[in-house]
Amino acid sequence: MDARKLILLVGALFVAAITAFMARSLMAGSSAPAAEAAPVTAPANTTEVLVATRALPVGTILDAEAVKFVAWPKELVEGAYYVKGQTDAAKLQGTVVRFAIPAGQPLTQGAVVKPGDRGFLAAALGAGMRAVTVPVSAQSAVAGFVFPGDRVDLILTQSVAGGGDGPPLKASETVMRNLRVLATDQRTDKGVDDKGNTVVTNYSTVTVEATPKIAEKIAVAQTVGTLSLSLRSIADNQGELEEAIANGDVNVPANGDAKAEKEMLARVAARPQDAGGGFATGADVSRFQRRTVPGKNEGDGPAAAPVAASGVGAVRPQGPVVVVSRGNAETVVPLGGKN
């Protein structure tokens, strides 16, 4: 290779090296272009109005997830709509739906009723339901963590004296299940502070939704013993629904209509249930407590079963007995006993 070709080759390599170095410097010094989100603007000739994010049946207590602002054609905006900029959506939380509102439809000012308005509590009730107020304390109301819209069970705690000399039987049982809380004291919404955080406060009464029969039983239960609230998990309704379907208590639509099945699930989930819960006695907590009601003349022993047609409070003696009849009166006498 002659000297001329060698000089040209070295020059080409030198130029290529310089070019690569400069390209690398440019790539390292310039940052990647940042993707900027285009501002979301409402389409032309539209106004944002408040609409339902889901179907809102009559009696629904509105929360932050129930409604949102959506662009709506200006020519279709009615004067009763809640328009953005003229409405504070936070103030609508705790109001009750007076008329059913389909999902995606705008809310109207006549479709909701506010706390303190006439007919507010009646609007919060479902068809055929009643409102019952239960006195509670901080301990019996889950320390104030029960809010309107929650589902609770009612637990009755009582002392059963019996007919003997032993200590009374301490017992508690779940008497009502799946009751919807309508209000705590006179509040129908969750109290929030300036930052939007839920404020937990104590209250002395809780108003729940119940059927007429359950309302009667709650009124009697208040005179029998002390009532406590037990907050239910959201997942409980699903498990109980499957159990009710398996037992035949709930009829699933046979035609496979998805809408009918959805309505059936909503009805069952909102249905208050009478009793069906468990119970506990003092012996389940402490070995020094009773498991049964003290029987008559049996001291601290187990309770004896009452005998029919032998007088109020009579108990069945142990062992063979003789029934002595005097006119219309019958007396049960243990064999070998005196009468």
C-alpha positions as CSV (number, residue, x, y, z in Angstrom):
1,M,0.0,0.0,0.0
2,D,1.4,3.3,-1.0
3,A,1.7,6.3,1.3
4,R,-1.2,8.2,-0.3
5,K,-3.8,5.5,0.4
6,L,-2.5,5.1,3.9
7,I,-2.9,8.8,4.6
8,L,-6.5,8.7,3.2
9,L,-7.4,5.7,5.4
10,V,-6.0,7.3,8.6
11,G,-7.9,10.6,7.8
12,A,-11.2,8.7,7.3
13,L,-10.8,6.9,10.6
14,F,-10.0,10.2,12.4
15,V,-13.1,11.9,10.9
16,A,-15.3,8.9,11.9
17,A,-14.0,9.0,15.5
18,I,-14.7,12.7,15.8
19,T,-18.2,12.3,14.4
20,A,-19.0,9.4,16.8
21,F,-17.7,11.5,19.8
22,M,-19.8,14.5,18.9
23,A,-23.0,12.4,18.4
24,R,-22.5,10.8,21.8
25,S,-22.1,14.2,23.4
26,L,-25.2,15.5,21.9
27,M,-27.3,12.4,22.9
28,A,-26.0,12.5,26.5
29,G,-26.5,16.3,26.9
30,S,-30.1,16.4,25.7
31,S,-32.9,15.0,27.9
32,A,-35.7,12.9,26.6
33,P,-38.8,14.9,25.7
34,A,-41.3,14.9,28.5
35,A,-44.8,13.8,27.7
36,E,-47.2,16.4,28.7
37,A,-50.9,15.5,29.4
38,A,-53.3,17.6,27.3
39,P,-55.6,19.5,29.5
40,V,-59.0,17.9,29.8
41,T,-61.6,20.4,28.7
42,A,-65.3,19.9,28.4
43,P,-66.6,19.7,24.8
44,A,-68.0,22.8,23.2
45,N,-71.6,23.6,23.9
46,T,-71.7,21.5,27.1
47,T,-72.1,22.1,30.8
48,E,-71.1,19.8,33.6
49,V,-74.0,18.6,35.7
50,L,-74.2,16.2,38.6
51,V,-75.3,12.6,37.6
52,A,-75.7,9.3,39.3
53,T,-72.7,6.9,39.0
54,R,-75.0,3.9,39.7
55,A,-78.7,3.2,40.0
56,L,-80.1,5.0,43.1
57,P,-83.3,3.4,44.4
58,V,-85.7,5.3,46.6
59,G,-84.3,5.8,50.1
60,T,-80.6,5.7,49.1
61,I,-78.4,7.8,51.3
62,L,-76.0,9.7,49.0
63,D,-72.2,9.4,49.6
64,A,-69.2,10.8,47.7
65,E,-69.1,7.8,45.3
66,A,-72.8,8.0,44.3
67,V,-72.6,11.1,42.1
68,K,-70.1,12.9,39.9
69,F,-70.0,15.9,37.4
70,V,-70.4,14.9,33.7
71,A,-70.5,17.1,30.6
72,W,-74.0,17.6,29.4
73,P,-75.4,19.3,26.3
74,K,-76.4,22.9,27.1
75,E,-79.6,22.7,25.3
76,L,-80.7,19.7,27.5
77,V,-79.7,21.3,30.8
78,E,-82.8,21.9,32.9
79,G,-83.1,24.6,35.6
80,A,-83.4,21.9,38.3
81,Y,-80.1,20.3,37.5
82,Y,-77.1,20.6,39.8
83,V,-74.6,22.6,37.7
84,K,-70.8,22.6,38.4
85,G,-69.7,25.9,39.8
86,Q,-73.1,26.5,41.3
87,T,-73.3,23.4,43.4
88,D,-71.3,22.1,46.3
89,A,-71.4,18.3,45.8
90,A,-70.1,17.7,49.4
91,K,-73.2,19.3,50.8
92,L,-75.4,16.7,49.1
93,Q,-73.8,13.8,51.1
94,G,-76.3,12.5,53.6
95,T,-79.3,13.5,51.5
96,V,-81.8,10.9,50.6
97,V,-83.1,9.9,47.2
98,R,-86.9,10.6,47.0
99,F,-87.4,9.2,43.5
100,A,-85.5,6.4,41.8
101,I,-82.6,7.7,39.6
102,P,-81.1,5.5,36.9
103,A,-77.4,5.3,36.5
104,G,-76.0,8.1,34.3
105,Q,-79.0,10.3,34.8
106,P,-78.8,13.9,36.2
107,L,-79.9,14.6,39.7
108,T,-82.7,17.1,40.1
109,Q,-83.3,19.3,43.1
110,G,-86.7,17.7,43.7
111,A,-85.3,14.1,43.6
112,V,-83.4,14.4,46.9
113,V,-84.5,15.5,50.4
114,K,-82.1,17.0,52.9
115,P,-81.8,16.3,56.6
116,G,-84.2,18.5,58.6
117,D,-86.7,18.7,55.7
118,R,-90.2,17.4,56.2
119,G,-90.5,13.8,55.2
120,F,-86.8,13.2,55.3
121,L,-86.8,10.0,57.4
122,A,-89.9,8.7,55.6
123,A,-88.0,9.1,52.3
124,A,-85.1,7.2,53.6
125,L,-87.2,4.1,54.4
126,G,-87.7,1.4,51.9
127,A,-91.2,0.2,50.9
128,G,-92.9,-1.5,53.8
129,M,-90.2,-0.6,56.3
130,R,-90.3,1.2,59.6
131,A,-87.8,3.3,61.5
132,V,-86.9,2.2,65.1
133,T,-84.6,4.1,67.5
134,V,-82.4,2.1,69.8
135,P,-80.6,3.6,72.8
136,V,-76.9,2.8,72.9
137,S,-73.8,3.7,74.7
138,A,-70.2,4.2,73.6
139,Q,-69.4,0.6,74.4
140,S,-72.5,-0.9,72.8
141,A,-72.2,1.2,69.6
142,V,-68.7,0.0,68.5
143,A,-67.2,3.1,70.0
144,G,-68.9,5.4,67.5
145,F,-67.6,3.6,64.4
146,V,-71.1,2.9,63.2
147,F,-72.3,5.4,60.6
148,P,-75.5,6.0,58.6
149,G,-75.7,3.5,55.8
150,D,-73.8,0.7,57.6
151,R,-75.4,-2.7,58.4
152,V,-75.5,-4.0,61.9
153,D,-76.7,-6.9,64.0
154,L,-78.6,-6.4,67.3
155,I,-77.3,-8.4,70.4
156,L,-79.5,-8.7,73.4
157,T,-77.8,-9.3,76.8
158,Q,-80.0,-10.3,79.8
159,S,-80.0,-12.0,83.2
160,V,-82.4,-14.9,83.7
161,A,-83.2,-15.4,87.4
162,G,-85.1,-18.8,87.2
163,G,-86.8,-20.4,90.2
164,G,-83.9,-21.6,92.3
165,D,-81.4,-20.1,94.7
166,G,-78.5,-20.1,92.4
167,P,-77.1,-17.0,90.6
168,P,-79.0,-15.8,87.5
169,L,-78.1,-17.0,84.1
170,K,-76.1,-14.5,82.1
171,A,-76.9,-14.8,78.4
172,S,-76.5,-12.9,75.1
173,E,-77.9,-13.7,71.7
174,T,-78.1,-12.1,68.3
175,V,-81.8,-11.3,67.9
176,M,-81.8,-9.2,64.7
177,R,-79.5,-9.2,61.7
178,N,-78.6,-7.0,58.7
179,L,-80.4,-3.8,59.9
180,R,-79.5,-0.7,57.9
181,V,-78.5,2.3,60.0
182,L,-80.5,5.4,59.1
183,A,-79.2,7.9,61.6
184,T,-77.0,8.3,64.7
185,D,-78.7,10.7,67.1
186,Q,-80.1,13.1,64.5
187,R,-77.2,12.8,62.0
188,T,-77.9,11.1,58.7
189,D,-74.4,11.5,57.3
190,K,-70.8,11.0,58.3
191,G,-69.3,14.0,60.1
192,V,-66.2,15.3,58.3
193,D,-63.6,17.9,59.3
194,D,-62.2,20.7,57.1
195,K,-59.8,18.2,55.5
196,G,-62.5,15.7,54.5
197,N,-61.6,13.1,57.2
198,T,-64.4,11.3,58.9
199,V,-64.9,12.4,62.5
200,V,-65.8,9.7,65.0
201,T,-68.2,11.0,67.7
202,N,-70.2,9.3,70.4
203,Y,-74.0,9.2,70.2
204,S,-76.8,7.9,72.5
205,T,-79.3,6.7,70.0
206,V,-79.2,4.8,66.6
207,T,-82.2,4.7,64.2
208,V,-82.4,1.5,62.1
209,E,-84.6,0.3,59.3
210,A,-86.8,-2.8,60.1
211,T,-89.9,-4.6,59.0
212,P,-93.0,-4.0,61.1
213,K,-92.6,-7.4,62.9
214,I,-89.0,-6.8,63.6
215,A,-89.8,-3.3,64.9
216,E,-92.2,-4.8,67.4
217,K,-89.5,-7.3,68.6
218,I,-86.9,-4.6,69.0
219,A,-89.4,-2.6,71.2
220,V,-89.8,-5.7,73.4
221,A,-86.1,-6.5,73.4
222,Q,-85.4,-3.0,74.9
223,T,-87.5,-4.0,78.0
224,V,-85.9,-7.4,78.4
225,G,-82.2,-6.5,78.6
226,T,-79.4,-4.4,77.1
227,L,-79.0,-4.0,73.3
228,S,-75.6,-3.7,71.6
229,L,-74.7,-3.1,68.0
230,S,-72.4,-5.5,66.0
231,L,-71.1,-4.0,62.8
232,R,-71.4,-6.3,59.8
233,S,-68.8,-6.8,57.1
234,I,-69.7,-6.0,53.6
235,A,-68.8,-9.6,52.5
236,D,-71.3,-11.1,55.0
237,N,-74.3,-10.6,52.7
238,Q,-72.8,-12.6,49.9
239,G,-72.2,-15.6,52.1
240,E,-75.6,-15.5,53.6
241,L,-77.2,-15.1,50.2
242,E,-75.5,-18.3,48.9
243,E,-76.8,-20.1,52.1
244,A,-80.3,-18.8,51.5
245,I,-80.3,-19.9,47.9
246,A,-79.0,-23.4,48.9
247,N,-81.8,-23.7,51.6
248,G,-84.5,-22.6,49.1
249,D,-85.3,-19.4,51.0
250,V,-84.5,-17.4,48.0
251,N,-85.9,-18.2,44.5
252,V,-83.4,-17.4,41.7
253,P,-85.1,-16.4,38.4
254,A,-85.4,-19.4,36.2
255,N,-85.2,-17.6,32.8
256,G,-81.6,-16.5,33.5
257,D,-82.6,-12.8,33.2
258,A,-79.5,-10.9,34.4
259,K,-81.6,-7.8,35.3
260,A,-84.1,-9.8,37.3
261,E,-81.2,-11.6,39.1
262,K,-79.5,-8.3,39.9
263,E,-82.8,-6.9,41.4
264,M,-83.2,-10.1,43.4
265,L,-79.7,-9.8,44.8
266,A,-80.3,-6.2,45.8
267,R,-83.6,-7.1,47.6
268,V,-82.0,-9.9,49.5
269,A,-78.9,-7.9,50.5
270,A,-81.2,-5.1,51.9
271,R,-83.6,-7.4,53.8
272,P,-83.5,-7.3,57.6
273,Q,-83.4,-10.7,59.1
274,D,-85.2,-11.9,62.2
275,A,-83.0,-13.9,64.7
276,G,-81.1,-16.8,63.3
277,G,-78.0,-15.8,65.1
278,G,-76.0,-17.5,67.8
279,F,-76.0,-17.1,71.5
280,A,-73.6,-17.4,74.4
281,T,-74.1,-18.0,78.2
282,G,-72.0,-17.2,81.2
283,A,-70.4,-20.6,81.2
284,D,-69.0,-20.0,77.7
285,V,-67.0,-17.1,79.2
286,S,-66.2,-18.3,82.7
287,R,-66.2,-21.7,84.4
288,F,-67.7,-20.0,87.5
289,Q,-70.9,-18.9,85.6
290,R,-74.0,-20.9,84.9
291,R,-74.9,-22.6,81.6
292,T,-78.6,-23.1,82.4
293,V,-81.4,-21.4,84.3
294,P,-81.5,-22.3,88.0
295,G,-84.3,-24.7,88.6
296,K,-86.9,-24.4,91.4
297,N,-85.6,-25.8,94.8
298,E,-82.5,-27.0,93.1
299,G,-80.0,-24.4,94.3
300,D,-77.2,-24.0,91.7
301,G,-78.0,-27.2,89.9
302,P,-79.2,-27.4,86.3
303,A,-82.6,-26.2,85.3
304,A,-85.5,-28.6,85.3
305,A,-88.1,-28.7,82.5
306,P,-91.5,-27.4,83.3
307,V,-94.4,-29.8,83.4
308,A,-97.6,-29.0,81.4
309,A,-100.9,-28.8,83.3
310,S,-99.3,-28.8,86.7
311,G,-99.2,-25.1,87.5
312,V,-97.1,-22.1,86.7
313,G,-93.5,-22.5,87.7
314,A,-93.8,-26.2,88.4
315,V,-90.8,-28.4,87.6
316,R,-90.6,-32.1,86.8
317,P,-89.1,-34.1,89.7
318,Q,-86.4,-36.6,88.9
319,G,-87.4,-40.3,88.9
320,P,-90.8,-42.0,88.9
321,V,-93.8,-39.7,89.6
322,V,-97.5,-40.0,90.4
323,V,-100.1,-37.6,89.0
324,V,-102.8,-36.8,91.6
325,S,-106.0,-35.3,90.3
326,R,-108.4,-33.2,92.4
327,G,-111.2,-31.9,90.3
328,N,-109.6,-29.9,87.5
329,A,-106.3,-29.6,89.3
330,E,-103.4,-32.0,88.7
331,T,-100.3,-32.3,90.9
332,V,-97.2,-34.3,90.1
333,V,-95.7,-36.0,93.1
334,P,-92.4,-38.0,93.2
335,L,-92.9,-41.6,93.9
336,G,-92.5,-42.0,97.7
337,G,-93.1,-38.3,98.3
338,K,-96.0,-36.7,100.3
339,N,-98.8,-34.5,99.2
